Amino acid sequence: MTSVRARVTILVSSAVLSLGTVTGPAVAGPIPDGPGTNPAPAASAATAAGVPEHIDQRTKSTQPVYDYAAAIRQSVYVDTTMDTDSDGKDDVIAVDIVRPSETALTGVRIPVIMDASPYYSCCGRGNESEKKTYDESGIIQKMPLYYDNYFVPRGYAVVGVDIVGTGRSTGCGDVGGKDEIASVVAVINWLNGRNTAHDADGRKVTATWTTGNVGMIGKSYDGTLANGVAATGVKGLKTIVPISAISSWYDYTRSGGVPYSDDYMPWLGGYVGHSTPACEAVRGELGDNDDDDTGDYTAFWAERDYLKNASKVKASVFMTHGLSDYNVQTNHFSQWWSALAKNKVPRKLWLGIEDHVDPFEFRRDAWVDELHKWFDYWLQGLQNGVMKEPMASIETAPNVWRDYKSWPAVNRPASVPLAAGKLGAAGKGSVTITDDPELTEDDIVADPSEEIAGRQVFLSAPLTAPIRISGTPSVTLKLKSDSSTTPVTARLIEYGDAARYTGVRTTTQSTCEGSSTDYDDSCYYTVDKLTAQSDHGIVSRGWVDAAHSKSLSKPTPLTPGKWSTVTVPLRAQDEVIPKGRVLALAVTLSDTEWTSPNDTGATIDIDLAGSKLNLPLTSGKIAAPTKPQPIDVDITTPTQRPDLHDPSN
């Protein structure tokens, strides 16, 4: 693919040399000085005489012809009809804008790239935790991340939105709820002339400079907001790029009725939001309504479930996710992807082997190029062929990518039968598990061929050919319990010596993606992918409360001593497992390491003939060993679950 990206700025003693901008003798030129605007520096003679077209019709791409140092920087407050802090005043949403001065001079209207976030003041954005900064008059100076540096010279406006209850916006946030979503919708409505805004002095501000075409982008919470806003069907939102984003807050905080942590929603609201008595009261209501004690899916969670409104999505979607992400787990992208497919939403998918990491960090050059093409197509209307490319791009090994025409590769999983200690053979009779809350994941994966109280492990024979698991596995168990409910945990494991991904490390090297000024540079450190030699890897994990297996909103207690069928949903995966590896399924009950302690002390019997692993295999077969061989496992690095009470994860 021909790259149209240019690293166009060099900083020399705080002077800016814009190599990709218009050249010519500098002269004074008229610059719009509307409400909430910082006057831009004087435009060049070439700009005053005639702004060069930022669209190259030959390459069907936007070009960096506008002067980033001369960009208009603007801070406004968008009006809402909400009063979430009950102070008798409607909340206002702080919006910061960076846009080309040249298009404002000529009346050329431009589209918007928006990152709406709760993190601009509390925690920062990106790997380097950048925060917004302002000049002495309160106008935006530094916009976090590279979006403005790269896209403003190419004829885009970049807009950073402080969602309700965060940053310079007023009100109180409701953590993924209708108020936070409405606060972003209000901004899109303003950009399309359907809402009002004002500057810090109360003067009305309009957005006549834009086409109203908006693309939302962001990682984690920011990408989650993009999903939620798209699910309203708001007019003007043309595309979203959710990176490692949540599709259902219920599924973020628990799995099948099993909570990952307690009181998460009020904690997160307090971490990002205003510390006022009014907002503390709002967060108290979050804690009162989250049903941590039952794990039930209630109206509270339905409000924060964007999947149920996927039919309203009109925007195209370019999503990316890490297959090792256990902060925002992979069920979020897979179920959102499936819901969008049913609605025939135009979409594209990148899956890396990484955890909660932005592709800007792990595949920078290709990512910026592809993002550029995506926005050019959906916001500028350029027929550049991006929608004719393969739908999915998947990292099959560190820095090795393969493109596929669709995802997942398998829609109907293969049934893999279970026998005592064996995976791939149909067994008879039953096996027993008594809950042992002291078992850690390292205990569970160690010595899989040995009997250990509190777990059952089912092992395959060494694979005779590579297999690709592509989709969402699950485990169906016919079980009998002595308790009315119990958590059930399943892990899919592959054994065999290999170098496996372990994380990323920030280097001292940097690259620059766009133009810079002395207060907003475009240069970011790169990262290295880390691997370590190990003898096993976790393919997928999953948890369910047995009483919630058939319904999340109306749990059905088990009848002690009576057989029931329970399905444990595992996390979506796309992984090629080489020839010679051994596949294993480990089943335990409570998991105090990866979920909130909720052991019931139950004992269950598993009917082998009525149980199976549902595995989305593209080819190959899982065969049982004729005689299981001992597998030695060396635990060198104890497994750790990401701390959800740490946004850096």
C-alpha positions, 0 to 999 in steps of 0.5 A: 500500500502506498503511504500518504503519511508524511512526518512534516515537522521538525522542531528547532529551538522552538521554531516550527518548520512545516515542511509539508505546508504551503510555502511563500513569503509570510504576510499578514492575513485576515483570520476569523476571530469568533467567540471562543477562538484564539486568533491564528497566526498570519497566513502565508501569501499563498494561503491568502491568494488561494488555499491549495486543495487538500484532496488529491484526486489522483491518489484519492487521499487528503494531503497535509497542505494546511499549516498546523501552526496556524490552526484555529484553536477553539473552546466552547460549551455545548448546551444540554437539557440535562441537570444531572447535578440538580443545581437548577442549571442545565449542564454544559459540555466542554468542547475543544476544537483544532481546525485549519485556518485556511479552510475557514478563510475560504469557506470550505467546510470540513468533517470532524474527528471526535474523541469524547472522553472522561479522562482528559483531566483525571488520567490522560490519554494514550501510552504517555497519559497526555492531558489537555492543556490551555492558555491563559485565556482558557483556550485549548493548546495541547490536544492529547494524542496525534489526531490533530497533528496528523489530520488537521493539516489534511483538512479535518477538524479534531474535537475533544469532548469532556463528557458530562461530569468530567473535565471542564463540563458541568454535571455528574456522569452516570458511567456509560448511562444515558446521560453520558451518551446524551452529552456526546449526542448534544455535541454532534447535534451542535455540529449539525446545527441542531443545538446551541453552544456558547463561549466562556463569556456566554456569546453564541457560537455556531459550527458553520465551518463543518460539513457535520460529518463526524467520525468518533474514535477512542480507546477503552472508555472513549471507544465505549462512548463511540459504541453507545453514541452509534447505538442511538442512531444520531444523524451526522455520525458517519463512522466510529473507530472503537479501540478495545471498547466495551459493548455492554457494561454488564459484561464488563463488570461480570460474566454470567452473573459472576462479578469481577469486582465489587462496587466498580461503577461508583468507583470508576465514576469517582475516579473520573468525575467531579468531587462534589456532594451532588456527584457523590450522591449520583455515584451512591445511586450507581452502587445501590442499583448495580446488583453486585449481590445478585449478579442479575442483569437489570434495567440498570444494566440494560441502559448500559447495554449497547448491543440491544440497540445495534439495529439503530447503528447507521455509522460504519465501524472499524474496530480493533481489539487485543486477543490477550485483553482481560480488561475489556475482554474479547467477548465485547468486540465479538458480540458487537461485531455479530450484532452489527453483522445482523444489521449489515453495518459496513465494518472492518476488524483488526485483532492483535495478540496484545492486551489492552493496547492501542494499534498506534503502539503495536502497528503504528505505520500501518495503523495510521495509513489505514485510519487515514484511508478509513476517514477519507472514505467515510468523512471526505467521500473519497473512493479509495478502495478501503472497503474493497480490502479484506474485512479482517486483519489478524496477528497470528504471531508477534508482528506477523499479520494475515488478512481474511475476507471475513470474521469469524472463520467459523460460525458453527463450532465443532462438538468435542466430546469429553471422557474422564481425563480425555478431550476428544473421546466420548465418555461414560459415567461422571466425574466430580469436582468439590469447590476449592477457592484456594486454587490459583490459575497456576495450580489449575494448569500445573501437572494436568495429567495428575489428579488434583482436588478441586479441578477436572482436566481433559487432555487431547492427544498431541495435534497431528496438524495445526488447528485454527480456533476462530470465534467464540468457544463454550463448554456445555456441562450436564451437571448435578450439584448439592447446592442451589447454585455455584460458579463454574469456571472453564479454561482452554489451555494449550501445552507445548514449549514456545515463545509466547507474547507477554506484553509491551515495553515502551522504548526510548525511540519515537516517531512523529506522526504529523506536524508539531508546535512547541506546545503540541508535538506529534512525536510518541515513543514506540513500544517493543513486544515482549515474549517469553519461553513457556510450556503452556498458554491460556487460549481462553477463559470463562465463568458463569453462575450456574443459576444464571446459565439460562437467564441473566435477568431471571436466575433459576436455582439448581435443584440439588441432586437433579441434573441440569445443563449449564453453558460456560461462555469462553472468550472469543479467540483467533489463534493458530495452535501448531502441530504437536501441541496438547489442548486441554480443558480445565473445569473448576468452580469458584475463582477467587483470583479472577472474580470476586470471592463467591464460593458456595462450597458446592460439589458437582458431578459432571455427566460425561456423555452429556457434556462437551467443548464447543470449539470453532475450528476451521479444520483439523480434529481434536483426538483423545490420547490412547494413554495420557502422557505426563505433562510437566509445567514450569510456572515461571511467572505467576498469572495475574488478572488485570486490576479493573480499579486501575484505568491504566490497564 
